[in-house]
Amino acid sequence: MNDARADPTPFGLYPYLPYTDRPKLHWPSEARIAFWVAPNIEFYEMYPPANPVRPAWFRPEPDTHNYSWRDQSSRVGVWRMMEVLARHGVRASVSTSVAVMDHYPEVIEAGTALGWEWFSHGIYNTRAIFGLSSEQEREIIRDSARTILAHTGQKLAGWLGPSLSVSDTITDNLAAEGLEYTLDFFHDDQPTPLRVRQGRLISIPYSWVVNDALMFHVWGASPSEYLDTLMRQFDRLYAE
């Protein structure tokens, strides 16, 4: 759009629609709420290539503090999470750095055996898409689709930008490559169709407000406060 003031929404991707005046969503079996568990299983490089827009690490390299903190999740935390979800019969839809599939195939095999869905969180979480060309974005999407198909037999359907990075071309590229949904926008509490040049793409808003990193490391919530927040969020949406 030549005049950004003509449409205040990001890139003109979706119109304003008041929460109190919109069509009612109907879920299968007339369920009141759509609930999913979408953990991030990520791979971080100790020495990632430089990005001209944003550095990958928070401290000078080698940032062993942050690298090993995240590495513990793939070595230990994910296995505890699998046990809890399996015990309660919950299947995850995983936002995964697809490099995990090459580096930690044991994680992918175990999750696939539990019936988990895998969608792309880029190749590495230390490689944001800022500053890439449209064709470079397309190749990352294609690489993700090839890798997920090879390791799980699944067709890639969804996307969350690595390190929550976006561009003004990514939604068109996702739709053109046949993906069905993206978590890149946090703008609503319901799925929203996005305007794309071809195909169809749905925004499934990522619940950044209850993201663990934000809750624990920005707001300083305790584990019990975090649990209470999650329960309150669910109860509110269920009531509405």
PyRosetta script that sets phi, psi and omega in degrees:
from pyrosetta import init, pose_from_sequence

init()
pose = pose_from_sequence("MNDARADPTPFGLYPYLPYTDRPKLHWPSEARIAFWVAPNIEFYEMYPPANPVRPAWFRPEPDTHNYSWRDQSSRVGVWRMMEVLARHGVRASVSTSVAVMDHYPEVIEAGTALGWEWFSHGIYNTRAIFGLSSEQEREIIRDSARTILAHTGQKLAGWLGPSLSVSDTITDNLAAEGLEYTLDFFHDDQPTPLRVRQGRLISIPYSWVVNDALMFHVWGASPSEYLDTLMRQFDRLYAE")
pose.set_psi(1, 136.3)
pose.set_omega(1, -177.5)
pose.set_phi(2, -70.8)
pose.set_psi(2, -35.6)
pose.set_omega(2, -178.3)
pose.set_phi(3, -116.5)
pose.set_psi(3, 105.7)
pose.set_omega(3, -177.0)
pose.set_phi(4, -61.8)
pose.set_psi(4, -23.7)
pose.set_omega(4, -179.2)
pose.set_phi(5, -70.3)
pose.set_psi(5, -15.3)
pose.set_omega(5, -179.1)
pose.set_phi(6, -69.0)
pose.set_psi(6, -24.8)
pose.set_omega(6, 178.6)
pose.set_phi(7, -145.3)
pose.set_psi(7, 109.6)
pose.set_omega(7, -173.3)
pose.set_phi(8, -75.5)
pose.set_psi(8, -9.0)
pose.set_omega(8, -178.6)
pose.set_phi(9, -77.5)
pose.set_psi(9, 156.8)
pose.set_omega(9, -176.8)
pose.set_phi(10, -58.0)
pose.set_psi(10, 117.4)
pose.set_omega(10, 175.5)
pose.set_phi(11, 60.0)
pose.set_psi(11, 14.0)
pose.set_omega(11, -176.1)
pose.set_phi(12, 65.6)
pose.set_psi(12, 31.3)
pose.set_omega(12, -173.0)
pose.set_phi(13, -76.3)
pose.set_psi(13, -29.5)
pose.set_omega(13, -176.7)
pose.set_phi(14, -152.0)
pose.set_psi(14, 147.2)
pose.set_omega(14, 179.8)
pose.set_phi(15, -81.5)
pose.set_psi(15, 160.9)
pose.set_omega(15, 172.8)
pose.set_phi(16, -71.8)
pose.set_psi(16, 133.8)
pose.set_omega(16, 179.7)
pose.set_phi(17, -142.2)
pose.set_psi(17, 108.0)
pose.set_omega(17, -177.1)
pose.set_phi(18, -57.7)
pose.set_psi(18, 139.2)
pose.set_omega(18, -177.9)
pose.set_phi(19, -60.9)
pose.set_psi(19, -28.7)
pose.set_omega(19, -176.2)
pose.set_phi(20, -89.0)
pose.set_psi(20, -1.8)
pose.set_omega(20, -175.1)
pose.set_phi(21, -143.3)
pose.set_psi(21, 71.2)
pose.set_omega(21, -179.8)
pose.set_phi(22, -146.6)
pose.set_psi(22, 159.1)
pose.set_omega(22, 179.9)
pose.set_phi(23, -60.5)
pose.set_psi(23, 148.0)
pose.set_omega(23, -179.9)
pose.set_phi(24, -77.8)
pose.set_psi(24, 133.9)
pose.set_omega(24, 174.5)
pose.set_phi(25, -82.5)
pose.set_psi(25, 139.7)
pose.set_omega(25, 177.9)
pose.set_phi(26, -118.4)
pose.set_psi(26, 112.6)
pose.set_omega(26, 179.2)
pose.set_phi(27, -88.2)
pose.set_psi(27, 159.9)
pose.set_omega(27, 177.6)
pose.set_phi(28, -52.8)
pose.set_psi(28, 140.3)
pose.set_omega(28, -179.6)
pose.set_phi(29, 59.8)
pose.set_psi(29, 22.5)
pose.set_omega(29, 179.7)
pose.set_phi(30, 55.2)
pose.set_psi(30, 36.0)
pose.set_omega(30, 174.3)
pose.set_phi(31, -60.8)
pose.set_psi(31, 149.7)
pose.set_omega(31, -175.8)
pose.set_phi(32, -82.1)
pose.set_psi(32, -23.1)
pose.set_omega(32, -174.8)
pose.set_phi(33, -151.5)
pose.set_psi(33, 145.7)
pose.set_omega(33, 172.5)
pose.set_phi(34, -94.5)
pose.set_psi(34, 122.9)
pose.set_omega(34, -175.6)
pose.set_phi(35, -121.5)
pose.set_psi(35, 130.4)
pose.set_omega(35, 174.3)
pose.set_phi(36, -141.9)
pose.set_psi(36, 154.5)
pose.set_omega(36, 173.5)
pose.set_phi(37, -108.2)
pose.set_psi(37, 115.8)
pose.set_omega(37, -174.8)
pose.set_phi(38, -123.8)
pose.set_psi(38, 76.8)
pose.set_omega(38, 179.1)
pose.set_phi(39, -71.9)
pose.set_psi(39, 152.9)
pose.set_omega(39, 172.3)
pose.set_phi(40, -95.2)
pose.set_psi(40, 119.3)
pose.set_omega(40, 172.3)
pose.set_phi(41, -111.8)
pose.set_psi(41, 107.5)
pose.set_omega(41, -165.0)
pose.set_phi(42, -118.7)
pose.set_psi(42, 158.3)
pose.set_omega(42, 173.4)
pose.set_phi(43, -123.3)
pose.set_psi(43, 126.9)
pose.set_omega(43, 179.0)
pose.set_phi(44, -113.4)
pose.set_psi(44, 136.8)
pose.set_omega(44, 175.8)
pose.set_phi(45, -89.9)
pose.set_psi(45, 140.8)
pose.set_omega(45, 177.0)
pose.set_phi(46, -66.0)
pose.set_psi(46, -39.7)
pose.set_omega(46, -179.3)
pose.set_phi(47, -126.1)
pose.set_psi(47, 75.9)
pose.set_omega(47, -178.5)
pose.set_phi(48, -72.9)
pose.set_psi(48, 157.1)
pose.set_omega(48, 173.9)
pose.set_phi(49, -64.3)
pose.set_psi(49, 149.3)
pose.set_omega(49, -177.0)
pose.set_phi(50, -68.3)
pose.set_psi(50, 141.5)
pose.set_omega(50, 173.1)
pose.set_phi(51, -110.7)
pose.set_psi(51, 131.6)
pose.set_omega(51, -174.9)
pose.set_phi(52, -69.2)
pose.set_psi(52, -13.2)
pose.set_omega(52, -175.3)
pose.set_phi(53, -101.8)
pose.set_psi(53, -45.2)
pose.set_omega(53, -174.5)
pose.set_phi(54, -144.7)
pose.set_psi(54, 131.0)
pose.set_omega(54, 176.5)
pose.set_phi(55, -69.0)
pose.set_psi(55, 150.3)
pose.set_omega(55, -177.5)
pose.set_phi(56, -75.5)
pose.set_psi(56, -34.9)
pose.set_omega(56, -175.4)
pose.set_phi(57, -108.5)
pose.set_psi(57, 160.2)
pose.set_omega(57, -176.2)
pose.set_phi(58, -90.9)
pose.set_psi(58, -18.7)
pose.set_omega(58, -177.0)
pose.set_phi(59, -126.6)
pose.set_psi(59, 166.7)
pose.set_omega(59, 178.2)
pose.set_phi(60, -59.0)
pose.set_psi(60, 146.3)
pose.set_omega(60, 177.6)
pose.set_phi(61, -75.8)
pose.set_psi(61, 144.8)
pose.set_omega(61, -1.3)
pose.set_phi(62, -80.9)
pose.set_psi(62, 126.3)
pose.set_omega(62, -179.8)
pose.set_phi(63, -86.2)
pose.set_psi(63, 73.0)
pose.set_omega(63, -176.6)
pose.set_phi(64, -65.5)
pose.set_psi(64, -28.8)
pose.set_omega(64, 179.2)
pose.set_phi(65, -59.0)
pose.set_psi(65, -55.3)
pose.set_omega(65, -177.1)
pose.set_phi(66, -75.3)
pose.set_psi(66, -35.2)
pose.set_omega(66, 179.3)
pose.set_phi(67, -62.3)
pose.set_psi(67, -49.7)
pose.set_omega(67, -175.6)
pose.set_phi(68, -71.2)
pose.set_psi(68, -31.1)
pose.set_omega(68, 175.9)
pose.set_phi(69, -60.0)
pose.set_psi(69, -42.7)
pose.set_omega(69, 179.4)
pose.set_phi(70, -76.0)
pose.set_psi(70, -33.2)
pose.set_omega(70, 179.7)
pose.set_phi(71, -63.6)
pose.set_psi(71, -32.6)
pose.set_omega(71, 179.2)
pose.set_phi(72, -60.8)
pose.set_psi(72, -31.6)
pose.set_omega(72, -178.7)
pose.set_phi(73, -65.6)
pose.set_psi(73, -39.6)
pose.set_omega(73, 179.7)
pose.set_phi(74, -75.7)
pose.set_psi(74, -28.5)
pose.set_omega(74, -177.8)
pose.set_phi(75, -84.8)
pose.set_psi(75, -32.1)
pose.set_omega(75, -172.4)
pose.set_phi(76, -129.6)
pose.set_psi(76, -56.3)
pose.set_omega(76, -170.1)
pose.set_phi(77, -58.4)
pose.set_psi(77, -41.4)
pose.set_omega(77, -176.2)
pose.set_phi(78, -63.7)
pose.set_psi(78, -32.1)
pose.set_omega(78, -179.4)
pose.set_phi(79, -71.7)
pose.set_psi(79, -36.2)
pose.set_omega(79, 175.0)
pose.set_phi(80, -66.1)
pose.set_psi(80, -40.6)
pose.set_omega(80, 178.9)
pose.set_phi(81, -63.6)
pose.set_psi(81, -42.4)
pose.set_omega(81, 178.1)
pose.set_phi(82, -58.6)
pose.set_psi(82, -43.3)
pose.set_omega(82, -178.2)
pose.set_phi(83, -62.9)
pose.set_psi(83, -43.3)
pose.set_omega(83, -178.7)
pose.set_phi(84, -66.5)
pose.set_psi(84, -46.4)
pose.set_omega(84, -178.7)
pose.set_phi(85, -65.1)
pose.set_psi(85, -40.8)
pose.set_omega(85, 178.6)
pose.set_phi(86, -64.2)
pose.set_psi(86, -37.8)
pose.set_omega(86, -179.4)
pose.set_phi(87, -63.3)
pose.set_psi(87, -32.0)
pose.set_omega(87, -178.3)
pose.set_phi(88, -102.0)
pose.set_psi(88, 7.3)
pose.set_omega(88, 176.2)
pose.set_phi(89, 68.7)
pose.set_psi(89, 31.7)
pose.set_omega(89, -179.1)
pose.set_phi(90, -104.6)
pose.set_psi(90, 123.7)
pose.set_omega(90, 175.9)
pose.set_phi(91, -92.9)
pose.set_psi(91, 133.8)
pose.set_omega(91, -179.3)
pose.set_phi(92, -91.8)
pose.set_psi(92, 150.5)
pose.set_omega(92, 165.2)
pose.set_phi(93, -109.9)
pose.set_psi(93, 111.9)
pose.set_omega(93, -165.1)
pose.set_phi(94, -99.9)
pose.set_psi(94, 125.1)
pose.set_omega(94, 169.9)
pose.set_phi(95, -82.3)
pose.set_psi(95, 102.1)
pose.set_omega(95, -170.5)
pose.set_phi(96, -119.4)
pose.set_psi(96, 134.6)
pose.set_omega(96, 164.9)
pose.set_phi(97, -66.5)
pose.set_psi(97, 115.7)
pose.set_omega(97, -169.4)
pose.set_phi(98, -66.4)
pose.set_psi(98, -14.0)
pose.set_omega(98, 172.8)
pose.set_phi(99, -62.2)
pose.set_psi(99, -24.0)
pose.set_omega(99, 176.0)
pose.set_phi(100, -56.0)
pose.set_psi(100, -34.2)
pose.set_omega(100, -175.8)
pose.set_phi(101, -66.7)
pose.set_psi(101, -29.7)
pose.set_omega(101, 175.9)
pose.set_phi(102, -86.4)
pose.set_psi(102, -38.2)
pose.set_omega(102, -174.2)
pose.set_phi(103, -85.2)
pose.set_psi(103, -36.5)
pose.set_omega(103, -177.8)
pose.set_phi(104, -127.3)
pose.set_psi(104, 63.5)
pose.set_omega(104, -176.2)
pose.set_phi(105, -62.0)
pose.set_psi(105, -22.7)
pose.set_omega(105, 178.8)
pose.set_phi(106, -62.1)
pose.set_psi(106, -37.7)
pose.set_omega(106, 178.7)
pose.set_phi(107, -64.3)
pose.set_psi(107, -43.7)
pose.set_omega(107, -177.7)
pose.set_phi(108, -67.5)
pose.set_psi(108, -42.3)
pose.set_omega(108, 179.7)
pose.set_phi(109, -62.2)
pose.set_psi(109, -43.1)
pose.set_omega(109, -179.2)
pose.set_phi(110, -67.3)
pose.set_psi(110, -43.1)
pose.set_omega(110, 179.7)
pose.set_phi(111, -66.7)
pose.set_psi(111, -39.6)
pose.set_omega(111, 178.9)
pose.set_phi(112, -63.9)
pose.set_psi(112, -38.1)
pose.set_omega(112, 177.6)
pose.set_phi(113, -63.3)
pose.set_psi(113, -25.6)
pose.set_omega(113, 177.7)
pose.set_phi(114, -86.2)
pose.set_psi(114, 0.8)
pose.set_omega(114, 179.3)
pose.set_phi(115, 83.4)
pose.set_psi(115, 20.2)
pose.set_omega(115, -178.5)
pose.set_phi(116, -71.9)
pose.set_psi(116, 149.0)
pose.set_omega(116, 170.3)
pose.set_phi(117, -92.1)
pose.set_psi(117, 144.2)
pose.set_omega(117, 177.8)
pose.set_phi(118, -119.3)
pose.set_psi(118, 125.3)
pose.set_omega(118, 172.3)
pose.set_phi(119, -127.2)
pose.set_psi(119, 168.3)
pose.set_omega(119, -166.8)
pose.set_phi(120, -88.5)
pose.set_psi(120, 133.8)
pose.set_omega(120, 169.1)
pose.set_phi(121, -114.3)
pose.set_psi(121, 35.2)
pose.set_omega(121, -175.4)
pose.set_phi(122, 82.6)
pose.set_psi(122, -172.1)
pose.set_omega(122, -179.5)
pose.set_phi(123, -84.0)
pose.set_psi(123, -56.8)
pose.set_omega(123, 175.1)
pose.set_phi(124, -125.7)
pose.set_psi(124, 147.6)
pose.set_omega(124, 177.9)
pose.set_phi(125, -78.7)
pose.set_psi(125, -3.8)
pose.set_omega(125, 174.6)
pose.set_phi(126, -95.7)
pose.set_psi(126, 9.8)
pose.set_omega(126, 179.4)
pose.set_phi(127, -127.1)
pose.set_psi(127, 85.3)
pose.set_omega(127, 177.9)
pose.set_phi(128, -67.6)
pose.set_psi(128, 157.0)
pose.set_omega(128, -178.6)
pose.set_phi(129, -88.7)
pose.set_psi(129, 2.6)
pose.set_omega(129, 177.0)
pose.set_phi(130, -56.6)
pose.set_psi(130, 134.3)
pose.set_omega(130, 174.2)
pose.set_phi(131, 82.3)
pose.set_psi(131, 1.3)
pose.set_omega(131, 179.5)
pose.set_phi(132, -84.0)
pose.set_psi(132, 155.4)
pose.set_omega(132, 173.8)
pose.set_phi(133, -77.2)
pose.set_psi(133, 164.5)
pose.set_omega(133, 178.2)
pose.set_phi(134, -59.8)
pose.set_psi(134, -40.5)
pose.set_omega(134, -179.5)
pose.set_phi(135, -68.4)
pose.set_psi(135, -34.9)
pose.set_omega(135, 175.4)
pose.set_phi(136, -64.3)
pose.set_psi(136, -39.8)
pose.set_omega(136, 174.9)
pose.set_phi(137, -60.7)
pose.set_psi(137, -44.5)
pose.set_omega(137, -179.1)
pose.set_phi(138, -60.6)
pose.set_psi(138, -39.4)
pose.set_omega(138, -178.8)
pose.set_phi(139, -68.3)
pose.set_psi(139, -35.5)
pose.set_omega(139, 175.6)
pose.set_phi(140, -63.5)
pose.set_psi(140, -41.8)
pose.set_omega(140, 178.2)
pose.set_phi(141, -63.9)
pose.set_psi(141, -44.0)
pose.set_omega(141, 179.4)
pose.set_phi(142, -65.4)
pose.set_psi(142, -42.1)
pose.set_omega(142, 177.2)
pose.set_phi(143, -59.3)
pose.set_psi(143, -43.4)
pose.set_omega(143, 178.2)
pose.set_phi(144, -60.0)
pose.set_psi(144, -45.5)
pose.set_omega(144, -178.6)
pose.set_phi(145, -63.6)
pose.set_psi(145, -44.0)
pose.set_omega(145, 179.2)
pose.set_phi(146, -62.8)
pose.set_psi(146, -43.8)
pose.set_omega(146, -176.2)
pose.set_phi(147, -67.8)
pose.set_psi(147, -44.6)
pose.set_omega(147, -179.6)
pose.set_phi(148, -65.3)
pose.set_psi(148, -41.2)
pose.set_omega(148, 177.6)
pose.set_phi(149, -62.8)
pose.set_psi(149, -43.9)
pose.set_omega(149, -177.0)
pose.set_phi(150, -65.2)
pose.set_psi(150, -37.3)
pose.set_omega(150, -174.1)
pose.set_phi(151, -92.4)
pose.set_psi(151, -23.6)
pose.set_omega(151, -174.2)
pose.set_phi(152, -127.0)
pose.set_psi(152, -15.2)
pose.set_omega(152, -174.6)
pose.set_phi(153, 77.4)
pose.set_psi(153, 7.0)
pose.set_omega(153, -176.8)
pose.set_phi(154, -97.2)
pose.set_psi(154, 148.8)
pose.set_omega(154, 172.7)
pose.set_phi(155, -84.8)
pose.set_psi(155, 131.5)
pose.set_omega(155, 179.4)
pose.set_phi(156, -66.4)
pose.set_psi(156, 127.0)
pose.set_omega(156, -178.7)
pose.set_phi(157, -119.1)
pose.set_psi(157, -26.0)
pose.set_omega(157, -171.6)
pose.set_phi(158, -132.5)
pose.set_psi(158, 171.1)
pose.set_omega(158, -172.7)
pose.set_phi(159, -151.6)
pose.set_psi(159, 140.5)
pose.set_omega(159, 165.1)
pose.set_phi(160, -136.5)
pose.set_psi(160, 122.4)
pose.set_omega(160, -174.4)
pose.set_phi(161, -56.5)
pose.set_psi(161, 139.4)
pose.set_omega(161, 178.9)
pose.set_phi(162, -59.4)
pose.set_psi(162, 131.4)
pose.set_omega(162, -177.1)
pose.set_phi(163, 55.3)
pose.set_psi(163, 31.5)
pose.set_omega(163, 178.1)
pose.set_phi(164, 57.4)
pose.set_psi(164, 37.3)
pose.set_omega(164, 178.9)
pose.set_phi(165, -94.5)
pose.set_psi(165, 144.9)
pose.set_omega(165, 180.0)
pose.set_phi(166, -135.8)
pose.set_psi(166, 170.6)
pose.set_omega(166, 173.9)
pose.set_phi(167, -145.0)
pose.set_psi(167, 174.3)
pose.set_omega(167, 179.7)
pose.set_phi(168, -83.1)
pose.set_psi(168, 1.6)
pose.set_omega(168, 178.5)
pose.set_phi(169, -117.5)
pose.set_psi(169, -7.8)
pose.set_omega(169, -169.9)
pose.set_phi(170, -65.3)
pose.set_psi(170, -38.8)
pose.set_omega(170, -177.2)
pose.set_phi(171, -66.5)
pose.set_psi(171, -41.4)
pose.set_omega(171, 176.6)
pose.set_phi(172, -62.4)
pose.set_psi(172, -39.3)
pose.set_omega(172, 179.6)
pose.set_phi(173, -68.5)
pose.set_psi(173, -39.3)
pose.set_omega(173, 177.3)
pose.set_phi(174, -61.4)
pose.set_psi(174, -46.7)
pose.set_omega(174, -179.5)
pose.set_phi(175, -64.8)
pose.set_psi(175, -41.8)
pose.set_omega(175, -179.2)
pose.set_phi(176, -64.0)
pose.set_psi(176, -29.5)
pose.set_omega(176, 178.9)
pose.set_phi(177, -87.7)
pose.set_psi(177, 5.1)
pose.set_omega(177, 173.0)
pose.set_phi(178, 88.7)
pose.set_psi(178, 10.5)
pose.set_omega(178, 176.9)
pose.set_phi(179, -73.8)
pose.set_psi(179, 158.0)
pose.set_omega(179, -173.0)
pose.set_phi(180, -105.8)
pose.set_psi(180, -28.1)
pose.set_omega(180, -175.5)
pose.set_phi(181, -151.3)
pose.set_psi(181, 159.4)
pose.set_omega(181, 175.3)
pose.set_phi(182, -136.2)
pose.set_psi(182, 149.8)
pose.set_omega(182, 176.1)
pose.set_phi(183, -106.3)
pose.set_psi(183, 14.7)
pose.set_omega(183, -170.4)
pose.set_phi(184, -69.7)
pose.set_psi(184, -15.2)
pose.set_omega(184, -174.5)
pose.set_phi(185, -119.8)
pose.set_psi(185, 141.8)
pose.set_omega(185, -173.6)
pose.set_phi(186, -112.6)
pose.set_psi(186, 30.1)
pose.set_omega(186, -161.3)
pose.set_phi(187, -87.8)
pose.set_psi(187, -4.2)
pose.set_omega(187, -171.3)
pose.set_phi(188, -156.5)
pose.set_psi(188, 176.3)
pose.set_omega(188, 174.2)
pose.set_phi(189, -111.2)
pose.set_psi(189, 9.1)
pose.set_omega(189, 177.4)
pose.set_phi(190, -136.2)
pose.set_psi(190, 155.4)
pose.set_omega(190, 174.2)
pose.set_phi(191, -59.6)
pose.set_psi(191, 145.3)
pose.set_omega(191, -175.3)
pose.set_phi(192, -136.5)
pose.set_psi(192, 127.8)
pose.set_omega(192, 173.0)
pose.set_phi(193, -65.7)
pose.set_psi(193, 141.3)
pose.set_omega(193, 178.2)
pose.set_phi(194, -107.6)
pose.set_psi(194, 149.7)
pose.set_omega(194, 175.8)
pose.set_phi(195, -80.7)
pose.set_psi(195, 118.0)
pose.set_omega(195, 177.6)
pose.set_phi(196, -130.9)
pose.set_psi(196, 160.4)
pose.set_omega(196, -175.1)
pose.set_phi(197, -68.5)
pose.set_psi(197, -35.2)
pose.set_omega(197, 178.2)
pose.set_phi(198, -148.1)
pose.set_psi(198, 152.7)
pose.set_omega(198, 179.5)
pose.set_phi(199, 77.8)
pose.set_psi(199, -155.3)
pose.set_omega(199, -176.5)
pose.set_phi(200, -143.9)
pose.set_psi(200, 137.3)
pose.set_omega(200, 179.9)
pose.set_phi(201, -142.1)
pose.set_psi(201, 131.4)
pose.set_omega(201, -179.0)
pose.set_phi(202, -108.1)
pose.set_psi(202, 134.2)
pose.set_omega(202, 170.9)
pose.set_phi(203, -86.1)
pose.set_psi(203, 119.9)
pose.set_omega(203, 169.2)
pose.set_phi(204, -105.2)
pose.set_psi(204, 98.0)
pose.set_omega(204, -169.9)
pose.set_phi(205, -57.8)
pose.set_psi(205, 130.8)
pose.set_omega(205, 177.8)
pose.set_phi(206, -75.7)
pose.set_psi(206, 133.2)
pose.set_omega(206, -176.3)
pose.set_phi(207, -83.9)
pose.set_psi(207, 68.9)
pose.set_omega(207, -178.5)
pose.set_phi(208, -61.0)
pose.set_psi(208, -29.9)
pose.set_omega(208, -177.2)
pose.set_phi(209, -63.7)
pose.set_psi(209, -24.1)
pose.set_omega(209, 176.6)
pose.set_phi(210, -115.3)
pose.set_psi(210, 23.1)
pose.set_omega(210, 173.8)
pose.set_phi(211, -64.6)
pose.set_psi(211, 140.2)
pose.set_omega(211, -175.4)
pose.set_phi(212, -63.2)
pose.set_psi(212, -39.2)
pose.set_omega(212, -179.8)
pose.set_phi(213, -62.8)
pose.set_psi(213, -42.6)
pose.set_omega(213, 179.5)
pose.set_phi(214, -65.5)
pose.set_psi(214, -46.3)
pose.set_omega(214, -176.4)
pose.set_phi(215, -63.9)
pose.set_psi(215, -45.7)
pose.set_omega(215, -173.8)
pose.set_phi(216, -83.3)
pose.set_psi(216, -43.2)
pose.set_omega(216, -166.6)
pose.set_phi(217, -101.9)
pose.set_psi(217, -11.7)
pose.set_omega(217, 175.3)
pose.set_phi(218, -107.9)
pose.set_psi(218, -48.8)
pose.set_omega(218, -176.9)
pose.set_phi(219, -93.6)
pose.set_psi(219, -10.4)
pose.set_omega(219, 175.8)
pose.set_phi(220, 68.6)
pose.set_psi(220, 32.1)
pose.set_omega(220, 179.5)
pose.set_phi(221, -71.8)
pose.set_psi(221, 147.9)
pose.set_omega(221, 172.6)
pose.set_phi(222, -83.2)
pose.set_psi(222, 162.9)
pose.set_omega(222, 177.3)
pose.set_phi(223, -55.3)
pose.set_psi(223, -39.5)
pose.set_omega(223, 180.0)
pose.set_phi(224, -68.3)
pose.set_psi(224, -36.9)
pose.set_omega(224, 176.9)
pose.set_phi(225, -67.3)
pose.set_psi(225, -36.7)
pose.set_omega(225, 177.8)
pose.set_phi(226, -64.6)
pose.set_psi(226, -45.8)
pose.set_omega(226, 177.7)
pose.set_phi(227, -59.5)
pose.set_psi(227, -43.9)
pose.set_omega(227, 179.9)
pose.set_phi(228, -62.2)
pose.set_psi(228, -39.0)
pose.set_omega(228, 178.2)
pose.set_phi(229, -63.0)
pose.set_psi(229, -45.6)
pose.set_omega(229, 178.9)
pose.set_phi(230, -60.7)
pose.set_psi(230, -42.7)
pose.set_omega(230, -179.5)
pose.set_phi(231, -66.8)
pose.set_psi(231, -40.2)
pose.set_omega(231, 178.7)
pose.set_phi(232, -65.7)
pose.set_psi(232, -39.4)
pose.set_omega(232, 177.6)
pose.set_phi(233, -61.6)
pose.set_psi(233, -46.9)
pose.set_omega(233, 179.9)
pose.set_phi(234, -61.0)
pose.set_psi(234, -47.1)
pose.set_omega(234, -177.1)
pose.set_phi(235, -61.6)
pose.set_psi(235, -39.3)
pose.set_omega(235, -180.0)
pose.set_phi(236, -65.4)
pose.set_psi(236, -48.3)
pose.set_omega(236, -180.0)
pose.set_phi(237, -65.4)
pose.set_psi(237, -37.1)
pose.set_omega(237, 179.0)
pose.set_phi(238, -64.7)
pose.set_psi(238, -40.7)
pose.set_omega(238, 179.3)
pose.set_phi(239, -65.4)
pose.set_psi(239, -37.2)
pose.set_omega(239, -179.3)
pose.set_phi(240, -73.4)
pose.dump_pdb("model.pdb")
